[in-house]
């Protein structure tokens, strides 16, 4: 989460630009919640950097989070 920790230290115009990048389609709160997972992914290793690959990874992550929450 090193990158996200640095982003959170931004002030003023720099932070407003970050907020504009995330916008309403990917709220900054979601980025905060998933910071560790996002930064731990090997995005550069994916040969198919597509919506399908990202969707699969997100589904797997949500499944993991739900199982963790339910203590399964």
C-alpha positions as CSV (number, residue, x, y, z in Angstrom):
1,X,0.0,0.0,0.0
2,X,3.0,2.2,-0.3
3,X,1.7,4.0,-3.4
4,X,-1.7,4.7,-1.9
5,X,-0.1,6.0,1.3
6,X,1.8,8.5,-0.7
7,X,-1.3,9.6,-2.6
8,X,-3.2,10.2,0.7
9,X,-0.5,12.7,1.7
10,X,-1.3,14.9,-1.3
11,X,-2.9,18.3,-0.7
12,X,-4.7,21.0,-2.7
13,X,-4.8,20.7,-6.5
14,X,-2.9,17.4,-6.6
15,X,-5.5,15.7,-4.4
16,X,-8.4,17.3,-6.5
17,X,-6.8,15.8,-9.6
18,X,-6.6,12.4,-8.0
19,X,-10.3,12.7,-7.1
20,X,-11.2,13.7,-10.7
21,X,-9.4,10.6,-12.0
22,X,-11.4,8.3,-9.9
23,X,-14.7,10.2,-10.3
24,X,-18.0,8.4,-9.9
25,X,-17.2,5.3,-11.8
26,X,-14.6,4.1,-9.4
27,X,-15.0,6.0,-6.1
28,X,-11.8,6.9,-4.3
29,X,-13.2,5.1,-1.3
30,X,-13.2,1.9,-3.3
31,X,-9.6,2.5,-4.2
32,X,-8.8,3.0,-0.5
33,X,-10.5,-0.2,0.5
34,X,-8.8,-2.3,-2.2
35,X,-5.4,-0.5,-1.9
36,X,-3.5,-3.6,-0.8
37,X,-5.0,-5.9,-3.2
38,X,-4.6,-3.5,-6.2
39,X,-1.0,-2.9,-5.4
40,X,-0.2,-6.6,-4.9
41,X,-1.4,-7.6,-8.3
42,X,1.1,-8.3,-11.0
43,X,-0.7,-6.3,-13.6
44,X,2.3,-6.2,-16.0
45,X,2.4,-10.0,-16.1
46,X,-1.1,-10.3,-17.6
47,X,-0.9,-11.0,-21.3
48,X,-4.6,-10.3,-21.6
49,X,-5.2,-7.0,-19.9
50,X,-8.9,-6.9,-20.6
51,X,-12.2,-6.4,-19.0
52,X,-12.6,-10.1,-18.7
53,X,-9.3,-10.6,-16.8
54,X,-10.1,-7.6,-14.5
55,X,-13.6,-8.8,-13.8
56,X,-12.3,-12.3,-12.9
57,X,-9.8,-10.9,-10.5
58,X,-12.4,-8.6,-8.9
59,X,-14.8,-11.5,-8.5
60,X,-12.1,-13.7,-6.9
61,X,-11.2,-10.9,-4.6
62,X,-14.8,-10.3,-3.5
63,X,-15.3,-14.0,-2.9
64,X,-12.2,-14.0,-0.7
65,X,-13.4,-11.0,1.2
66,X,-16.8,-12.5,1.8
67,X,-15.3,-15.8,2.9
68,X,-13.0,-13.9,5.3
69,X,-15.9,-12.0,6.7
70,X,-17.9,-15.1,7.2
71,X,-14.9,-16.9,8.7
72,X,-15.2,-19.8,6.3
